[in-house]
Protein backbone atom coordinates (compact mmCIF):
# COMPACT_ATOMS: atom_id res chain seq x y z
CA UNK A 1 0.00 0.00 0.00
CA UNK A 2 1.43 3.38 -0.98
CA UNK A 3 1.60 6.30 1.35
CA UNK A 4 -0.46 9.38 0.55
CA UNK A 5 1.37 12.67 0.40
CA UNK A 6 0.09 15.77 2.12
CA UNK A 7 -1.71 18.21 -0.17
CA UNK A 8 -0.19 21.56 -1.03
CA UNK A 9 -2.34 24.47 0.19
CA UNK A 10 -2.02 27.93 -1.35
CA UNK A 11 -4.13 30.93 -2.38
CA UNK A 12 -5.84 30.36 -5.70
CA UNK A 13 -4.74 32.04 -8.90
CA UNK A 14 -7.12 33.27 -11.58
CA UNK A 15 -6.58 30.11 -13.64
CA UNK A 16 -7.70 27.99 -10.64
CA UNK A 17 -11.08 29.68 -10.27
CA UNK A 18 -13.16 27.35 -12.47
CA UNK A 19 -11.74 24.25 -10.75
CA UNK A 20 -12.24 25.89 -7.33
CA UNK A 21 -15.91 26.56 -8.08
CA UNK A 22 -16.24 23.06 -9.53
CA UNK A 23 -15.02 21.41 -6.31
CA UNK A 24 -17.48 23.48 -4.28
CA UNK A 25 -20.35 22.66 -6.65
CA UNK A 26 -19.47 18.94 -6.57
CA UNK A 27 -19.71 19.00 -2.77
CA UNK A 28 -23.26 20.37 -3.13
CA UNK A 29 -24.16 17.77 -5.81
CA UNK A 30 -24.26 20.32 -8.64
CA UNK A 31 -22.69 20.07 -12.08
CA UNK A 32 -19.61 21.93 -13.26
CA UNK A 33 -19.73 25.73 -13.45
CA UNK A 34 -20.44 27.47 -16.73
CA UNK A 35 -18.43 30.38 -18.09
CA UNK A 36 -21.05 32.81 -16.75
CA UNK A 37 -20.76 31.34 -13.23
CA UNK A 38 -17.00 31.73 -13.27
CA UNK A 39 -17.16 35.30 -14.64
CA UNK A 40 -19.71 36.34 -12.01
CA UNK A 41 -17.62 34.99 -9.15
CA UNK A 42 -14.39 36.40 -10.56
CA UNK A 43 -15.92 39.87 -10.20
CA UNK A 44 -16.98 39.25 -6.57
CA UNK A 45 -14.28 37.08 -5.01
CA UNK A 46 -10.87 38.54 -4.24
CA UNK A 47 -8.48 35.70 -5.12
CA UNK A 48 -6.33 36.19 -2.02
CA UNK A 49 -9.25 35.27 0.23
CA UNK A 50 -9.61 31.77 -1.17
CA UNK A 51 -7.33 28.82 -0.48
CA UNK A 52 -7.14 25.54 -2.32
CA UNK A 53 -5.54 22.18 -1.61
CA UNK A 54 -3.80 20.42 -4.51
CA UNK A 55 -2.84 16.74 -4.58
CA UNK A 56 0.54 15.40 -5.72
CA UNK A 57 -0.55 15.57 -9.39
CA UNK A 58 -1.63 19.21 -9.05
CA UNK A 59 -5.38 18.51 -9.08
CA UNK A 60 -7.43 20.87 -6.94
CA UNK A 61 -9.04 18.68 -4.25
CA UNK A 62 -10.17 21.00 -1.44
CA UNK A 63 -11.33 24.57 -0.93
CA UNK A 64 -11.62 27.21 1.78
CA UNK A 65 -12.79 30.79 1.43
CA UNK A 66 -13.49 33.64 3.81
CA UNK A 67 -16.64 35.66 3.27
Gaussian input, Z-matrix of N, CA and C with variables (Angstrom, degrees):
# hf/3-21g

backbone

0 1
 N
 C     1     B1
 C     2     B2     1     A1
 N     3     B3     2     A2     1     D1
 C     4     B4     3     A3     2     D2
 C     5     B5     4     A4     3     D3
 N     6     B6     5     A5     4     D4
 C     7     B7     6     A6     5     D5
 C     8     B8     7     A7     6     D6
 N     9     B9     8     A8     7     D7
 C    10    B10     9     A9     8     D8
 C    11    B11    10    A10     9     D9
 N    12    B12    11    A11    10    D10
 C    13    B13    12    A12    11    D11
 C    14    B14    13    A13    12    D12
 N    15    B15    14    A14    13    D13
 C    16    B16    15    A15    14    D14
 C    17    B17    16    A16    15    D15
 N    18    B18    17    A17    16    D16
 C    19    B19    18    A18    17    D17
 C    20    B20    19    A19    18    D18
 N    21    B21    20    A20    19    D19
 C    22    B22    21    A21    20    D20
 C    23    B23    22    A22    21    D21
 N    24    B24    23    A23    22    D22
 C    25    B25    24    A24    23    D23
 C    26    B26    25    A25    24    D24
 N    27    B27    26    A26    25    D25
 C    28    B28    27    A27    26    D26
 C    29    B29    28    A28    27    D27
 N    30    B30    29    A29    28    D28
 C    31    B31    30    A30    29    D29
 C    32    B32    31    A31    30    D30
 N    33    B33    32    A32    31    D31
 C    34    B34    33    A33    32    D32
 C    35    B35    34    A34    33    D33
 N    36    B36    35    A35    34    D34
 C    37    B37    36    A36    35    D35
 C    38    B38    37    A37    36    D36
 N    39    B39    38    A38    37    D37
 C    40    B40    39    A39    38    D38
 C    41    B41    40    A40    39    D39
 N    42    B42    41    A41    40    D40
 C    43    B43    42    A42    41    D41
 C    44    B44    43    A43    42    D42
 N    45    B45    44    A44    43    D43
 C    46    B46    45    A45    44    D44
 C    47    B47    46    A46    45    D45
 N    48    B48    47    A47    46    D46
 C    49    B49    48    A48    47    D47
 C    50    B50    49    A49    48    D48
 N    51    B51    50    A50    49    D49
 C    52    B52    51    A51    50    D50
 C    53    B53    52    A52    51    D51
 N    54    B54    53    A53    52    D52
 C    55    B55    54    A54    53    D53
 C    56    B56    55    A55    54    D54
 N    57    B57    56    A56    55    D55
 C    58    B58    57    A57    56    D56
 C    59    B59    58    A58    57    D57
 N    60    B60    59    A59    58    D58
 C    61    B61    60    A60    59    D59
 C    62    B62    61    A61    60    D60
 N    63    B63    62    A62    61    D61
 C    64    B64    63    A63    62    D62
 C    65    B65    64    A64    63    D63
 N    66    B66    65    A65    64    D64
 C    67    B67    66    A66    65    D65
 C    68    B68    67    A67    66    D66
 N    69    B69    68    A68    67    D67
 C    70    B70    69    A69    68    D68
 C    71    B71    70    A70    69    D69
 N    72    B72    71    A71    70    D70
 C    73    B73    72    A72    71    D71
 C    74    B74    73    A73    72    D72
 N    75    B75    74    A74    73    D73
 C    76    B76    75    A75    74    D74
 C    77    B77    76    A76    75    D75
 N    78    B78    77    A77    76    D76
 C    79    B79    78    A78    77    D77
 C    80    B80    79    A79    78    D78
 N    81    B81    80    A80    79    D79
 C    82    B82    81    A81    80    D80
 C    83    B83    82    A82    81    D81
 N    84    B84    83    A83    82    D82
 C    85    B85    84    A84    83    D83
 C    86    B86    85    A85    84    D84
 N    87    B87    86    A86    85    D85
 C    88    B88    87    A87    86    D86
 C    89    B89    88    A88    87    D87
 N    90    B90    89    A89    88    D88
 C    91    B91    90    A90    89    D89
 C    92    B92    91    A91    90    D90
 N    93    B93    92    A92    91    D91
 C    94    B94    93    A93    92    D92
 C    95    B95    94    A94    93    D93
 N    96    B96    95    A95    94    D94
 C    97    B97    96    A96    95    D95
 C    98    B98    97    A97    96    D96
 N    99    B99    98    A98    97    D97
 C   100   B100    99    A99    98    D98
 C   101   B101   100   A100    99    D99
 N   102   B102   101   A101   100   D100
 C   103   B103   102   A102   101   D101
 C   104   B104   103   A103   102   D102
 N   105   B105   104   A104   103   D103
 C   106   B106   105   A105   104   D104
 C   107   B107   106   A106   105   D105
 N   108   B108   107   A107   106   D106
 C   109   B109   108   A108   107   D107
 C   110   B110   109   A109   108   D108
 N   111   B111   110   A110   109   D109
 C   112   B112   111   A111   110   D110
 C   113   B113   112   A112   111   D111
 N   114   B114   113   A113   112   D112
 C   115   B115   114   A114   113   D113
 C   116   B116   115   A115   114   D114
 N   117   B117   116   A116   115   D115
 C   118   B118   117   A117   116   D116
 C   119   B119   118   A118   117   D117
 N   120   B120   119   A119   118   D118
 C   121   B121   120   A120   119   D119
 C   122   B122   121   A121   120   D120
 N   123   B123   122   A122   121   D121
 C   124   B124   123   A123   122   D122
 C   125   B125   124   A124   123   D123
 N   126   B126   125   A125   124   D124
 C   127   B127   126   A126   125   D125
 C   128   B128   127   A127   126   D126
 N   129   B129   128   A128   127   D127
 C   130   B130   129   A129   128   D128
 C   131   B131   130   A130   129   D129
 N   132   B132   131   A131   130   D130
 C   133   B133   132   A132   131   D131
 C   134   B134   133   A133   132   D132
 N   135   B135   134   A134   133   D133
 C   136   B136   135   A135   134   D134
 C   137   B137   136   A136   135   D135
 N   138   B138   137   A137   136   D136
 C   139   B139   138   A138   137   D137
 C   140   B140   139   A139   138   D138
 N   141   B141   140   A140   139   D139
 C   142   B142   141   A141   140   D140
 C   143   B143   142   A142   141   D141
 N   144   B144   143   A143   142   D142
 C   145   B145   144   A144   143   D143
 C   146   B146   145   A145   144   D144
 N   147   B147   146   A146   145   D145
 C   148   B148   147   A147   146   D146
 C   149   B149   148   A148   147   D147
 N   150   B150   149   A149   148   D148
 C   151   B151   150   A150   149   D149
 C   152   B152   151   A151   150   D150
 N   153   B153   152   A152   151   D151
 C   154   B154   153   A153   152   D152
 C   155   B155   154   A154   153   D153
 N   156   B156   155   A155   154   D154
 C   157   B157   156   A156   155   D155
 C   158   B158   157   A157   156   D156
 N   159   B159   158   A158   157   D157
 C   160   B160   159   A159   158   D158
 C   161   B161   160   A160   159   D159
 N   162   B162   161   A161   160   D160
 C   163   B163   162   A162   161   D161
 C   164   B164   163   A163   162   D162
 N   165   B165   164   A164   163   D163
 C   166   B166   165   A165   164   D164
 C   167   B167   166   A166   165   D165
 N   168   B168   167   A167   166   D166
 C   169   B169   168   A168   167   D167
 C   170   B170   169   A169   168   D168
 N   171   B171   170   A170   169   D169
 C   172   B172   171   A171   170   D170
 C   173   B173   172   A172   171   D171
 N   174   B174   173   A173   172   D172
 C   175   B175   174   A174   173   D173
 C   176   B176   175   A175   174   D174
 N   177   B177   176   A176   175   D175
 C   178   B178   177   A177   176   D176
 C   179   B179   178   A178   177   D177
 N   180   B180   179   A179   178   D178
 C   181   B181   180   A180   179   D179
 C   182   B182   181   A181   180   D180
 N   183   B183   182   A182   181   D181
 C   184   B184   183   A183   182   D182
 C   185   B185   184   A184   183   D183
 N   186   B186   185   A185   184   D184
 C   187   B187   186   A186   185   D185
 C   188   B188   187   A187   186   D186
 N   189   B189   188   A188   187   D187
 C   190   B190   189   A189   188   D188
 C   191   B191   190   A190   189   D189
 N   192   B192   191   A191   190   D190
 C   193   B193   192   A192   191   D191
 C   194   B194   193   A193   192   D192
 N   195   B195   194   A194   193   D193
 C   196   B196   195   A195   194   D194
 C   197   B197   196   A196   195   D195
 N   198   B198   197   A197   196   D196
 C   199   B199   198   A198   197   D197
 C   200   B200   199   A199   198   D198

   B1=1.4413
   B2=1.5246
   B3=1.3341
   B4=1.4603
   B5=1.5243
   B6=1.2809
   B7=1.4491
   B8=1.5130
   B9=1.3053
   B10=1.4674
   B11=1.5163
   B12=1.3254
   B13=1.4543
   B14=1.5253
   B15=1.2988
   B16=1.4574
   B17=1.5315
   B18=1.3229
   B19=1.4633
   B20=1.5229
   B21=1.3002
   B22=1.4591
   B23=1.5241
   B24=1.3200
   B25=1.4633
   B26=1.5213
   B27=1.3339
   B28=1.4644
   B29=1.5261
   B30=1.3448
   B31=1.4669
   B32=1.5271
   B33=1.3207
   B34=1.4615
   B35=1.5201
   B36=1.3139
   B37=1.4610
   B38=1.5246
   B39=1.3028
   B40=1.4610
   B41=1.5265
   B42=1.3202
   B43=1.4636
   B44=1.5392
   B45=1.3373
   B46=1.4605
   B47=1.5286
   B48=1.3190
   B49=1.4644
   B50=1.5283
   B51=1.3079
   B52=1.4718
   B53=1.5320
   B54=1.3254
   B55=1.4690
   B56=1.5293
   B57=1.3231
   B58=1.4607
   B59=1.5289
   B60=1.3216
   B61=1.4636
   B62=1.5292
   B63=1.3213
   B64=1.4627
   B65=1.5141
   B66=1.3276
   B67=1.4687
   B68=1.5266
   B69=1.3344
   B70=1.4622
   B71=1.5264
   B72=1.3192
   B73=1.4674
   B74=1.5330
   B75=1.3261
   B76=1.4594
   B77=1.5279
   B78=1.3245
   B79=1.4663
   B80=1.5258
   B81=1.3226
   B82=1.4670
   B83=1.5358
   B84=1.3445
   B85=1.4678
   B86=1.5303
   B87=1.3188
   B88=1.4616
   B89=1.5286
   B90=1.3131
   B91=1.4540
   B92=1.5290
   B93=1.3140
   B94=1.4650
   B95=1.5301
   B96=1.3308
   B97=1.4582
   B98=1.5244
   B99=1.3162
   B100=1.4569
   B101=1.5182
   B102=1.3009
   B103=1.4670
   B104=1.5226
   B105=1.3371
   B106=1.4608
   B107=1.5246
   B108=1.3411
   B109=1.4673
   B110=1.5277
   B111=1.3136
   B112=1.4640
   B113=1.5279
   B114=1.3215
   B115=1.4674
   B116=1.5298
   B117=1.3218
   B118=1.4602
   B119=1.5251
   B120=1.3170
   B121=1.4625
   B122=1.5237
   B123=1.3124
   B124=1.4653
   B125=1.5379
   B126=1.3237
   B127=1.4640
   B128=1.5298
   B129=1.3325
   B130=1.4654
   B131=1.5231
   B132=1.3177
   B133=1.4574
   B134=1.5215
   B135=1.3166
   B136=1.4588
   B137=1.5365
   B138=1.3004
   B139=1.4658
   B140=1.5264
   B141=1.3118
   B142=1.4526
   B143=1.5136
   B144=1.3275
   B145=1.4625
   B146=1.5229
   B147=1.3167
   B148=1.4621
   B149=1.5245
   B150=1.3213
   B151=1.4624
   B152=1.5138
   B153=1.3099
   B154=1.4569
   B155=1.5243
   B156=1.3250
   B157=1.4644
   B158=1.5189
   B159=1.3255
   B160=1.4633
   B161=1.5223
   B162=1.3417
   B163=1.4622
   B164=1.5272
   B165=1.3213
   B166=1.4645
   B167=1.5266
   B168=1.3429
   B169=1.4699
   B170=1.5254
   B171=1.3427
   B172=1.4530
   B173=1.5164
   B174=1.3438
   B175=1.4560
   B176=1.5231
   B177=1.3159
   B178=1.4450
   B179=1.5229
   B180=1.3384
   B181=1.4663
   B182=1.5214
   B183=1.3282
   B184=1.4569
   B185=1.5146
   B186=1.3309
   B187=1.4615
   B188=1.5265
   B189=1.3210
   B190=1.4620
   B191=1.5114
   B192=1.3404
   B193=1.4563
   B194=1.5214
   B195=1.3313
   B196=1.4623
   B197=1.5196
   B198=1.3090
   B199=1.4630
   B200=1.5024
   A1=108.35
   A2=116.49
   A3=119.53
   A4=110.32
   A5=114.09
   A6=121.49
   A7=110.21
   A8=117.11
   A9=120.92
   A10=108.96
   A11=115.97
   A12=119.12
   A13=109.13
   A14=115.64
   A15=121.09
   A16=109.23
   A17=117.25
   A18=118.90
   A19=110.98
   A20=115.73
   A21=122.32
   A22=106.95
   A23=117.24
   A24=121.88
   A25=108.33
   A26=115.55
   A27=120.77
   A28=109.09
   A29=116.91
   A30=119.37
   A31=109.58
   A32=116.19
   A33=118.72
   A34=110.63
   A35=114.68
   A36=123.15
   A37=107.16
   A38=116.72
   A39=120.96
   A40=111.81
   A41=117.76
   A42=120.71
   A43=112.60
   A44=117.99
   A45=122.08
   A46=112.44
   A47=117.59
   A48=120.64
   A49=113.06
   A50=119.32
   A51=120.92
   A52=110.59
   A53=117.86
   A54=120.80
   A55=110.42
   A56=117.36
   A57=122.73
   A58=110.03
   A59=116.78
   A60=121.54
   A61=109.73
   A62=116.81
   A63=120.72
   A64=112.87
   A65=117.87
   A66=121.11
   A67=109.62
   A68=117.11
   A69=119.47
   A70=111.51
   A71=117.39
   A72=121.01
   A73=111.01
   A74=117.44
   A75=121.04
   A76=110.20
   A77=116.81
   A78=120.71
   A79=111.91
   A80=117.14
   A81=121.95
   A82=111.90
   A83=116.04
   A84=123.45
   A85=112.75
   A86=116.58
   A87=122.39
   A88=109.15
   A89=116.46
   A90=121.75
   A91=111.78
   A92=116.16
   A93=120.24
   A94=111.55
   A95=117.05
   A96=120.19
   A97=111.06
   A98=115.74
   A99=120.97
   A100=110.04
   A101=116.48
   A102=121.21
   A103=111.63
   A104=117.31
   A105=120.79
   A106=111.63
   A107=117.02
   A108=121.02
   A109=110.70
   A110=115.56
   A111=120.59
   A112=110.45
   A113=117.40
   A114=121.16
   A115=111.13
   A116=117.46
   A117=120.83
   A118=111.14
   A119=116.73
   A120=119.60
   A121=112.05
   A122=116.94
   A123=120.46
   A124=109.65
   A125=116.51
   A126=120.87
   A127=112.22
   A128=118.02
   A129=121.66
   A130=115.28
   A131=117.55
   A132=121.04
   A133=111.75
   A134=118.48
   A135=119.14
   A136=109.33
   A137=117.67
   A138=122.07
   A139=112.81
   A140=118.64
   A141=121.30
   A142=114.61
   A143=117.74
   A144=121.22
   A145=112.12
   A146=116.43
   A147=120.75
   A148=108.80
   A149=115.57
   A150=121.72
   A151=109.17
   A152=115.67
   A153=120.74
   A154=109.38
   A155=114.56
   A156=121.58
   A157=107.46
   A158=116.17
   A159=123.04
   A160=108.49
   A161=116.48
   A162=119.94
   A163=110.34
   A164=116.54
   A165=121.74
   A166=113.03
   A167=117.37
   A168=121.04
   A169=112.52
   A170=117.28
   A171=120.92
   A172=114.80
   A173=117.00
   A174=121.39
   A175=110.06
   A176=117.11
   A177=121.75
   A178=108.45
   A179=117.40
   A180=120.52
   A181=113.63
   A182=118.72
   A183=121.06
   A184=110.21
   A185=116.34
   A186=120.36
   A187=111.09
   A188=115.21
   A189=123.57
   A190=106.75
   A191=115.42
   A192=119.33
   A193=108.03
   A194=116.03
   A195=119.79
   A196=108.76
   A197=115.70
   A198=120.54
   A199=111.33
   D1=130.92
   D2=-178.89
   D3=-84.16
   D4=155.43
   D5=178.66
   D6=-87.70
   D7=137.04
   D8=177.14
   D9=-80.61
   D10=142.83
   D11=176.04
   D12=-93.23
   D13=154.39
   D14=178.72
   D15=-68.81
   D16=142.28
   D17=178.14
   D18=-70.70
   D19=157.28
   D20=173.42
   D21=-92.92
   D22=129.14
   D23=179.50
   D24=-113.70
   D25=131.00
   D26=179.52
   D27=-156.35
   D28=162.37
   D29=173.21
   D30=-62.10
   D31=146.97
   D32=-179.75
   D33=-75.69
   D34=154.65
   D35=172.40
   D36=-105.27
   D37=165.83
   D38=-178.35
   D39=-54.06
   D40=-39.37
   D41=-178.16
   D42=-71.13
   D43=-11.27
   D44=178.08
   D45=-89.89
   D46=-10.98
   D47=-168.83
   D48=-60.03
   D49=-45.86
   D50=-178.80
   D51=-61.81
   D52=-42.97
   D53=178.75
   D54=-66.90
   D55=-38.64
   D56=178.07
   D57=-59.24
   D58=-49.98
   D59=178.89
   D60=-63.78
   D61=-38.91
   D62=179.02
   D63=-60.59
   D64=-42.15
   D65=178.54
   D66=-64.08
   D67=-42.93
   D68=178.13
   D69=-63.87
   D70=-41.81
   D71=-179.67
   D72=-67.38
   D73=-36.94
   D74=177.17
   D75=-61.48
   D76=-41.38
   D77=179.17
   D78=-61.91
   D79=-26.65
   D80=179.90
   D81=-99.74
   D82=12.34
   D83=178.00
   D84=63.73
   D85=35.42
   D86=175.09
   D87=-107.43
   D88=163.19
   D89=177.41
   D90=-77.41
   D91=179.61
   D92=-179.11
   D93=-64.55
   D94=155.06
   D95=-179.39
   D96=-73.86
   D97=147.88
   D98=173.37
   D99=-88.15
   D100=171.13
   D101=179.12
   D102=-58.16
   D103=-37.24
   D104=179.23
   D105=-66.07
   D106=-38.95
   D107=177.39
   D108=-61.16
   D109=-45.99
   D110=-178.82
   D111=-64.62
   D112=-44.62
   D113=-179.69
   D114=-62.67
   D115=-40.79
   D116=-179.84
   D117=-64.30
   D118=-43.26
   D119=-179.72
   D120=-72.53
   D121=-33.50
   D122=178.29
   D123=-57.79
   D124=-38.04
   D125=-179.09
   D126=-72.35
   D127=-23.29
   D128=-174.21
   D129=-104.52
   D130=-26.43
   D131=-173.39
   D132=-102.97
   D133=113.29
   D134=171.86
   D135=-66.24
   D136=125.35
   D137=-173.82
   D138=-57.42
   D139=-35.06
   D140=-177.85
   D141=-68.05
   D142=-9.62
   D143=-179.36
   D144=-100.42
   D145=12.47
   D146=178.74
   D147=-127.91
   D148=133.13
   D149=177.80
   D150=-114.57
   D151=150.27
   D152=177.34
   D153=-135.68
   D154=147.81
   D155=173.91
   D156=-103.25
   D157=135.99
   D158=-179.49
   D159=-121.60
   D160=135.79
   D161=178.57
   D162=-77.21
   D163=-176.95
   D164=-176.38
   D165=-61.08
   D166=-26.37
   D167=178.89
   D168=-88.53
   D169=-2.06
   D170=179.53
   D171=89.86
   D172=9.38
   D173=178.58
   D174=-81.88
   D175=130.96
   D176=178.16
   D177=-67.18
   D178=124.90
   D179=-173.69
   D180=-130.96
   D181=0.73
   D182=178.46
   D183=-161.56
   D184=151.86
   D185=-176.73
   D186=-135.44
   D187=154.55
   D188=171.21
   D189=-152.94
   D190=139.08
   D191=-178.28
   D192=-148.16
   D193=140.35
   D194=173.55
   D195=-93.87
   D196=146.94
   D197=-176.49
   D198=-101.34

